[in-house]
């Protein structure tokens, strides 16, 4: 299963903004739906935590993908923080690509097999609820010039993978960090073994739509 590219807005990633100090403000408006219209993006460190936070002009998480009824062609809505943190800090190969943290919703499939987000005893029906991922992004002009996609795992290869990799043939992790969506903001607190690796890293914020090509 492959994910198509993120929106072209990802091209703005890696601004000169340090994790431990600053935030990025964006001009509201345009053709973006308010629930995905970013006005402020922040990543900050606090003890052993890195706190990812995004503010939108509408209601954070208020718009969900329309169910497709099947995996192929299904949509994924995301709030994404591309970073300059090396992928090896969370369990992938060193310099594997662009490490991004994402909060996603996709009602047609579940990719958090270790977690029961809705508490109904079924681990395989929670994809519509907002949940978190690490992903590794790489360029893919086949999806449009300058586009990015989640990196594939070629058949027969054995790259380094996090312990909570969900078993998909892409560089994705399902670590189970719970996003808090409150009014206009989405926030996730992420523990790091080596928080100094994140301090001083560059980052950006983007909302995106992805489509599964199965």
C-alpha positions in Angstrom: 0.0 0.0 0.0 1.4 3.4 -1.0 0.3 6.8 0.2 0.2 9.6 -2.4 2.1 12.8 -1.9 1.4 15.4 0.7 0.1 18.7 -0.5 2.5 21.1 -2.2 2.4 23.2 1.0 4.9 20.8 2.4 7.5 22.5 0.2 7.7 25.2 2.9 9.1 22.8 5.5 12.3 23.4 7.5 12.0 27.1 8.3 14.7 28.4 10.5 12.7 28.0 13.6 14.1 26.2 16.6 12.1 23.7 18.6 13.0 25.1 22.0 12.2 28.7 21.4 9.8 29.9 18.7 6.6 29.6 16.8 5.5 30.1 13.2 2.6 32.4 12.5 0.6 32.1 9.2 -1.8 34.4 7.5 -5.4 33.2 7.7 -7.7 33.0 4.8 -7.5 31.9 1.1 -9.1 28.8 -0.3 -8.3 26.6 2.7 -11.2 25.3 4.8 -11.1 27.0 8.3 -10.6 23.6 10.1 -7.3 23.2 8.2 -6.3 26.9 7.9 -3.2 27.2 10.0 -2.6 30.4 11.9 0.1 29.3 14.3 2.5 26.3 14.6 4.6 25.5 17.6 7.1 22.8 18.7 8.7 23.3 22.1 10.6 21.1 24.5 9.7 20.6 28.2 11.9 18.3 30.2 11.9 15.0 28.2 8.8 16.0 26.2 8.5 17.6 22.8 5.1 19.3 22.5 3.6 19.6 19.0 0.9 22.3 18.7 -1.0 23.7 15.8 -3.8 26.4 15.8 -6.3 26.8 13.0 -8.8 29.5 12.2 -11.7 27.0 12.5 -12.3 24.0 14.7 -9.3 21.7 14.9 -10.4 18.2 13.9 -13.9 19.4 13.0 -13.8 18.0 9.4 -13.3 14.3 8.8 -12.8 12.4 5.5 -15.9 10.9 3.9 -15.9 7.1 4.1 -15.1 5.4 0.9 -16.1 1.9 1.9 -12.8 0.4 0.8 -9.1 0.9 1.2 -8.2 1.8 -2.4 -8.9 5.5 -3.0 -9.7 6.3 0.6 -8.8 9.6 2.0 -6.5 10.6 4.9 -6.8 14.1 6.6 -3.7 15.3 8.5 -2.1 17.9 10.6 1.6 17.6 9.9 4.8 18.9 11.5 7.8 18.2 9.1 11.1 18.5 11.1 14.8 18.3 10.7 15.0 15.7 13.4 16.9 12.6 12.1 14.6 9.6 11.6 17.0 7.5 13.7 15.8 9.3 16.8 12.5 7.5 16.7 13.7 4.1 15.3 14.1 4.5 11.5 17.3 4.4 9.6 19.6 7.4 9.9 19.0 10.0 7.2 16.1 7.9 5.7 14.3 11.1 4.7 12.3 13.9 6.3 10.9 13.0 9.6 7.4 14.4 10.2 5.0 14.0 13.1 1.3 13.8 12.0 -2.1 13.7 13.5 -4.5 11.9 11.1 -8.0 10.6 10.5 -9.1 8.0 8.0 -12.4 6.1 8.5 -11.8 3.3 5.9 -8.9 1.6 7.7 -7.1 1.3 11.0 -3.3 1.6 11.3 -2.9 1.5 15.1 -3.1 -2.2 15.8 -1.8 -1.9 19.3 -4.4 0.6 20.5 -8.1 0.7 21.1 -8.8 4.4 20.7 -12.6 4.2 21.1 -12.5 1.7 23.9 -14.9 -0.8 22.4 -12.6 -3.8 22.6 -11.9 -3.9 18.9 -8.4 -2.8 17.8 -9.3 -2.6 14.2 -12.1 0.0 13.9 -10.6 3.3 15.2 -9.1 4.9 12.1 -11.7 7.7 12.0 -10.6 9.0 15.4 -7.7 11.4 15.3 -4.4 9.6 16.2 -0.7 10.2 15.9 2.1 8.9 13.6 5.7 9.4 12.8 6.3 9.2 9.0 9.4 9.5 6.8 8.8 11.7 3.7 10.8 11.6 0.4 10.4 13.5 -2.9 8.2 11.9 -5.5 7.7 14.0 -8.7 5.3 11.3 -10.0 2.8 12.8 -7.6 3.5 16.3 -9.0 6.7 18.3 -9.3 8.2 19.0 -5.9 5.7 16.7 -4.1 6.5 14.4 -1.1 5.2 11.0 -0.1 5.6 8.6 2.7 8.6 6.4 1.9 7.9 2.9 0.6 9.7 -0.2 2.0 10.8 -2.1 -1.1 10.1 -5.8 -1.1 12.9 -7.9 0.3 14.5 -5.0 2.3 14.7 -4.8 6.1 15.1 -1.1 7.2 15.3 -0.2 10.8 11.7 0.3 12.1 10.2 1.5 15.4 8.8 -1.2 17.7 5.3 0.2 17.2 5.5 0.1 13.3 2.0 -1.1 12.3 3.2 -3.6 9.6 2.5 -1.5 6.5 5.1 -1.4 3.7 5.9 2.2 4.3 8.0 4.1 6.8 5.3 4.9 9.4 5.1 4.5 13.1 2.0 4.3 15.3 3.3 5.3 18.7 0.0 5.8 20.4 0.5 9.4 21.6 -2.9 10.8 22.2 -3.7 14.1 20.4 -5.7 16.7 22.3 -8.1 18.6 20.1 -9.7 21.6 21.8 -11.5 24.3 20.0 -8.9 25.8 17.5 -5.9 23.7 18.6 -4.4 20.3 18.2 -1.6 19.3 20.6 0.4 16.2 21.3 3.0 15.6 24.0 5.7 13.2 22.7 8.4 11.7 25.0 12.0 11.5 23.7 14.8 9.4 25.0 17.2 12.1 23.8 15.2 15.3 23.9 18.4 17.3 23.0 18.1 15.8 19.5 14.9 17.8 19.0 16.1 21.0 20.7 17.2 23.4 17.9 15.7 21.3 15.1 13.9 23.2 12.4 10.2 22.6 11.7 7.1 23.8 9.9 3.4 23.0 10.0 1.1 21.9 7.2 -2.4 20.4 6.8 -2.8 17.9 4.1 -5.0 15.4 2.3 -3.5 12.1 1.3 -5.1 9.3 -0.8 -4.3 5.6 -0.5 -3.2 3.8 -3.7 -3.7 0.2 -2.9 
